[in-house]
Amino acid sequence: MSHPPTGVATGIGSLPGEDPRAAAALVVDSLPEFPHIPELPGRGPWAQMAGRAAGILVDLPAEWEGRAWRTTSRDGRDVRRARSLLAEDLDAVQDRWEGYVGPAKLQMCGPLTLAAQLELRGGTAAVADASARADLSVSLAEGLATHVRDLSRRVPGAEWVVQIDEPAATAVTAGTIPRASGWGTIAALSQREAGEALATVVEQLHSIGVALSVHSCADDPDWTLLTSCFGQSHGAISVDLVAIELEQATPPMEAWIDRGGSVWLGVDPPPDAAMGDNAALARLDALRLALGLDPERFSHAVVVTPRCGLTGTPDVVAASYAGVRRLMSRLRGD
């Protein structure tokens, strides 16, 4: 798959709860056109964003130090636990998604956000060290490629799309990541430095034929950084439509769509269909008008998702997924 799908709904990744089998069933039942691997961060740091990524790194051991993940000389019990929890998730998906055919998504912490959270042995964040950033990006790229191959064996009918989660990307290039000491912030990376880290992962995944999305839930996504990492290829940029300023986001979003990219838009669907979708539809329509797109072209350029950080019971999550599917259906004019 060279391009991520459009005109469908999906989820961001994180779900409440601690039961991977129930989560895998909920996702594939609720999002049958474009399910995603569920992430259950409530199980602790080993299942949260940085710990999940630490579990797939190649030749770069890390351990949980009670406050942050830190590089170490060899694998220990924490990284083994992270791998065990990830394996449980994939076992559940393999079981519950048996026979699935179509696009499917996995998510992983991106190199910039991981480098901002992963500390070197001396306590310095990896993002502040050029050599460490480069090593981390290569290790993550190789680990993700292996992860995709594993999933392709487990669910052979799925066409995998990788969502690179970069919630800290804007902070990295703005120089607002706090130092571990609590004193001051880490110096900002240039667009070139940050782009090199992201491009390392993007290029590795493109080389094995995987379609990509880069997700930022910041209210001011760094569009230049997020789009430049694709080079001349295409992909998707995932943003929180509720949080961003449309006036600022419209020009770079328009340019991205014009060159063949797509956008994934996080909204707040109503918990009950009887309440109507007016607020979410109004926000989507305001964006469409700002972009100057007719309804058909708009629906072929977007994917609708909930905002990240879903909470509540399984019924609430299922209702949220039903809401974004309903919104996408209305955008398509079904």
C-alpha positions as CSV (number, residue, x, y, z in Angstrom):
1,M,0.0,0.0,0.0
2,S,1.6,3.2,-1.1
3,H,-1.0,5.6,0.3
4,P,-3.0,5.5,3.5
5,P,-6.7,5.0,3.0
6,T,-9.1,7.9,2.9
7,G,-12.8,8.3,3.2
8,V,-13.0,6.0,6.3
9,A,-12.9,6.4,10.0
10,T,-10.3,4.9,12.5
11,G,-9.1,5.4,16.0
12,I,-5.9,7.0,17.3
13,G,-4.7,4.0,19.3
14,S,-4.9,4.4,23.1
15,L,-7.9,2.9,24.9
16,P,-8.9,2.5,28.5
17,G,-8.8,-0.8,30.3
18,E,-6.3,-3.7,30.6
19,D,-7.8,-6.6,28.7
20,P,-6.1,-6.9,25.2
21,R,-8.5,-9.5,23.9
22,A,-11.5,-7.4,24.7
23,A,-9.8,-4.3,23.2
24,A,-8.9,-6.2,20.0
25,A,-12.5,-7.4,19.6
26,L,-13.9,-3.9,20.3
27,V,-11.7,-2.2,17.7
28,V,-12.3,-4.6,14.8
29,D,-16.0,-4.8,15.5
30,S,-16.4,-1.0,15.9
31,L,-14.1,0.1,13.0
32,P,-14.5,-2.7,10.5
33,E,-13.2,-0.6,7.5
34,F,-9.9,0.5,9.2
35,P,-9.2,-1.0,12.6
36,H,-6.1,-0.2,14.6
37,I,-3.9,-2.1,17.1
38,P,-5.3,-1.2,20.5
39,E,-2.9,0.3,23.1
40,L,-3.7,0.0,26.8
41,P,-1.4,2.4,28.7
42,G,-3.3,1.8,31.9
43,R,-1.1,-1.3,32.5
44,G,1.8,1.0,33.5
45,P,4.9,2.5,31.9
46,W,5.8,-0.8,30.1
47,A,2.6,-0.3,28.0
48,Q,2.8,3.4,27.6
49,M,4.2,5.3,24.6
50,A,7.9,5.3,25.5
51,G,7.9,1.8,27.0
52,R,6.1,0.3,24.1
53,A,8.8,1.8,21.8
54,A,11.6,0.7,24.1
55,G,10.4,-2.8,23.6
56,I,11.0,-2.9,19.9
57,L,14.4,-1.0,19.8
58,V,17.2,-2.9,18.1
59,D,20.6,-3.1,19.9
60,L,19.6,-0.2,22.2
61,P,18.6,-1.6,25.7
62,A,16.6,0.6,28.0
63,E,15.2,0.3,31.5
64,W,12.5,2.0,33.5
65,E,14.1,4.1,36.3
66,G,10.9,4.9,38.1
67,R,10.7,8.4,36.5
68,A,11.9,7.9,32.9
69,W,13.2,5.3,30.5
70,R,17.0,5.3,30.4
71,T,19.5,3.5,28.2
72,T,21.5,0.8,29.8
73,S,24.1,-1.8,28.9
74,R,21.8,-4.8,28.5
75,D,18.2,-5.8,28.5
76,G,16.6,-6.0,31.9
77,R,13.2,-7.0,33.4
78,D,11.5,-3.8,32.5
79,V,12.1,-4.0,28.7
80,R,11.3,-7.7,28.8
81,R,8.0,-6.8,30.5
82,A,7.3,-4.2,27.8
83,R,7.9,-6.8,25.1
84,S,5.7,-9.3,26.9
85,L,2.8,-6.8,27.1
86,L,3.2,-6.0,23.4
87,A,3.2,-9.7,22.5
88,E,0.0,-10.1,24.5
89,D,-1.6,-7.3,22.4
90,L,-0.5,-8.9,19.2
91,D,-1.6,-12.4,20.2
92,A,-5.0,-10.9,21.0
93,V,-5.2,-9.2,17.6
94,Q,-4.1,-12.4,15.8
95,D,-6.9,-14.3,17.5
96,R,-9.7,-11.7,17.3
97,W,-8.9,-10.5,13.8
98,E,-8.7,-13.9,12.2
99,G,-9.8,-13.6,8.6
100,Y,-9.6,-9.8,8.5
101,V,-8.8,-8.4,5.0
102,G,-8.2,-4.7,4.4
103,P,-6.3,-1.7,5.7
104,A,-5.2,-1.8,9.3
105,K,-3.1,0.5,11.5
106,L,-0.5,0.2,14.1
107,Q,0.9,3.1,16.2
108,M,4.4,3.7,17.6
109,C,6.1,6.6,19.4
110,G,8.2,8.6,16.9
111,P,11.9,9.3,17.1
112,L,11.6,12.9,18.3
113,T,9.1,12.2,21.1
114,L,11.0,9.1,22.2
115,A,14.3,11.0,22.2
116,A,12.7,13.6,24.4
117,Q,11.6,11.0,26.9
118,L,14.5,8.5,26.8
119,E,17.5,9.5,28.9
120,L,21.1,8.5,28.4
121,R,23.0,7.0,31.3
122,G,24.2,10.4,32.5
123,G,20.6,11.6,32.8
124,T,20.6,13.8,29.7
125,A,17.7,13.4,27.3
126,A,18.7,11.6,24.1
127,V,17.2,14.5,22.1
128,A,20.0,16.8,23.2
129,D,22.7,14.5,21.8
130,A,23.1,14.4,18.0
131,S,24.8,10.9,18.0
132,A,22.2,9.5,20.4
133,R,19.4,10.9,18.3
134,A,20.8,9.3,15.2
135,D,21.3,5.9,16.9
136,L,17.9,6.0,18.3
137,S,16.2,6.8,15.0
138,V,18.0,3.9,13.2
139,S,17.2,1.5,16.1
140,L,13.5,2.5,16.0
141,A,13.3,2.3,12.2
142,E,14.7,-1.2,12.3
143,G,12.5,-2.3,15.1
144,L,9.4,-0.9,13.4
145,A,10.2,-2.8,10.2
146,T,10.5,-6.0,12.2
147,H,7.2,-5.2,14.0
148,V,5.4,-4.7,10.7
149,R,6.7,-8.0,9.3
150,D,5.5,-9.8,12.5
151,L,2.0,-8.3,12.1
152,S,2.0,-9.2,8.5
153,R,2.5,-12.9,9.4
154,R,-0.1,-12.7,12.2
155,V,-2.8,-11.0,10.1
156,P,-1.9,-11.8,6.5
157,G,-5.0,-10.1,5.0
158,A,-4.2,-6.7,6.5
159,E,-2.5,-3.9,4.6
160,W,-0.6,-2.2,7.4
161,V,-0.4,1.6,7.8
162,V,2.1,2.9,10.4
163,Q,1.1,5.9,12.5
164,I,4.1,7.6,13.9
165,D,3.1,9.4,17.1
166,E,4.9,12.7,17.6
167,P,3.1,14.7,20.4
168,A,6.4,16.4,21.3
169,A,7.5,17.3,17.8
170,T,6.5,21.0,18.1
171,A,8.1,21.3,21.6
172,V,11.3,19.8,20.2
173,T,11.7,22.4,17.5
174,A,10.4,25.2,19.8
175,G,12.9,24.4,22.5
176,T,10.3,23.9,25.3
177,I,11.2,20.3,26.4
178,P,12.2,20.6,30.1
179,R,15.5,19.3,31.3
180,A,15.5,16.3,33.7
181,S,16.9,18.5,36.4
182,G,13.9,20.8,36.2
183,W,16.2,23.7,35.4
184,G,15.6,25.3,32.0
185,T,14.8,23.6,28.7
186,I,16.6,21.6,26.1
187,A,17.9,23.7,23.2
188,A,15.6,23.6,20.2
189,L,16.4,21.4,17.2
190,S,16.6,23.0,13.8
191,Q,14.1,21.8,11.2
192,R,16.9,20.0,9.5
193,E,18.0,18.1,12.6
194,A,14.4,17.1,13.6
195,G,13.6,16.3,10.0
196,E,16.5,13.9,9.7
197,A,15.4,11.9,12.7
198,L,11.8,11.5,11.3
199,A,13.0,10.8,7.8
200,T,15.2,7.9,9.0
201,V,12.1,6.1,10.2
202,V,9.9,7.2,7.2
203,E,12.4,6.0,4.6
204,Q,12.9,2.7,6.3
205,L,9.2,1.9,6.3
206,H,8.7,3.2,2.8
207,S,11.4,0.8,1.7
208,I,9.3,-2.1,2.7
209,G,6.2,-0.7,1.1
210,V,4.4,0.6,4.2
211,A,2.0,3.6,4.1
212,L,2.5,6.2,6.8
213,S,0.7,8.7,8.9
214,V,2.4,11.2,11.3
215,H,0.3,12.2,14.3
216,S,0.6,15.4,16.3
217,C,-2.0,16.3,18.9
218,A,-0.4,19.7,19.5
219,D,-2.6,22.8,19.1
220,D,0.1,24.2,16.8
221,P,1.4,21.3,14.7
222,D,4.8,21.9,13.0
223,W,3.5,21.4,9.5
224,T,6.8,22.1,7.8
225,L,8.5,19.3,9.9
226,L,5.6,16.8,9.6
227,T,5.2,17.1,5.9
228,S,8.9,17.5,4.9
229,C,9.8,14.1,6.4
230,F,7.9,12.4,3.5
231,G,10.3,13.8,0.9
232,Q,8.6,13.4,-2.5
233,S,6.4,10.6,-1.3
234,H,2.8,10.8,0.1
235,G,1.2,10.0,3.4
236,A,-1.1,11.4,6.0
237,I,-0.8,14.0,8.7
238,S,-3.1,13.4,11.7
239,V,-4.1,16.4,13.8
240,D,-6.6,17.4,16.5
241,L,-9.2,19.3,14.5
242,V,-10.8,20.7,17.7
243,A,-7.5,22.1,19.0
244,I,-5.9,23.7,15.9
245,E,-6.5,27.2,14.7
246,L,-8.1,26.8,11.2
247,E,-6.8,30.1,10.0
248,Q,-3.2,29.1,10.7
249,A,-3.5,25.4,9.7
250,T,-5.4,25.9,6.4
251,P,-2.5,27.1,4.2
252,P,-0.1,24.3,5.0
253,M,-3.0,21.7,5.0
254,E,-4.1,23.0,1.6
255,A,-0.6,22.7,0.2
256,W,-0.3,19.2,1.6
257,I,-3.5,18.0,0.0
258,D,-2.6,19.6,-3.3
259,R,0.6,17.6,-3.5
260,G,-1.4,14.3,-2.9
261,G,-1.3,14.0,0.9
262,S,-4.3,13.4,3.2
263,V,-5.3,14.6,6.6
264,W,-6.7,12.7,9.6
265,L,-9.0,14.9,11.7
266,G,-9.7,14.3,15.4
267,V,-13.1,15.3,16.5
268,D,-15.5,14.9,19.5
269,P,-18.4,12.8,18.2
270,P,-21.5,12.9,20.3
271,P,-21.9,9.9,22.6
272,D,-25.4,9.2,21.3
273,A,-26.6,9.3,17.7
274,A,-29.9,10.8,18.9
275,M,-27.9,14.0,20.0
276,G,-27.0,14.7,16.4
277,D,-23.6,15.5,14.9
278,N,-24.0,19.2,14.4
279,A,-21.0,20.6,16.2
280,A,-18.5,18.1,14.7
281,L,-20.0,18.4,11.3
282,A,-19.9,22.2,11.5
283,R,-16.2,22.1,12.4
284,L,-15.5,19.7,9.5
285,D,-17.5,21.8,7.1
286,A,-15.7,25.0,8.3
287,L,-12.4,23.3,7.4
288,R,-13.8,22.2,4.0
289,L,-14.9,25.7,3.1
290,A,-11.6,27.2,4.3
291,L,-9.7,24.7,2.1
292,G,-12.0,25.5,-0.9
293,L,-12.8,21.9,-1.6
294,D,-16.1,20.5,-2.8
295,P,-17.7,17.8,-0.6
296,E,-16.5,14.9,-2.8
297,R,-12.9,15.9,-3.0
298,F,-12.9,16.7,0.7
299,S,-14.2,13.2,1.6
300,H,-11.5,11.7,-0.5
301,A,-8.8,13.6,1.3
302,V,-9.6,13.0,4.9
303,V,-10.1,10.3,7.6
304,V,-12.1,11.1,10.7
305,T,-10.9,9.9,14.1
306,P,-11.8,10.6,17.7
307,R,-9.4,12.9,19.6
308,C,-6.6,11.0,21.3
309,G,-7.0,9.8,24.9
310,L,-10.3,8.0,24.8
311,T,-11.7,7.3,28.3
312,G,-14.7,5.6,29.8
313,T,-16.3,2.2,29.5
314,P,-16.1,-0.1,26.4
315,D,-19.6,1.1,25.5
316,V,-18.5,4.8,25.5
317,V,-15.5,3.9,23.3
318,A,-17.7,1.9,20.9
319,A,-20.1,4.9,20.8
320,S,-17.2,7.2,19.9
321,Y,-16.1,4.9,17.1
322,A,-19.7,4.7,15.9
323,G,-19.8,8.5,15.9
324,V,-16.7,9.0,13.7
325,R,-18.0,6.3,11.3
326,R,-21.3,8.2,11.1
327,L,-19.5,11.5,10.5
328,M,-17.4,10.0,7.7
329,S,-20.4,8.5,6.1
330,R,-22.2,11.8,6.1
331,L,-19.1,13.5,4.6
332,R,-19.2,10.9,1.8
333,G,-22.9,11.7,1.2
334,D,-24.0,8.1,1.9
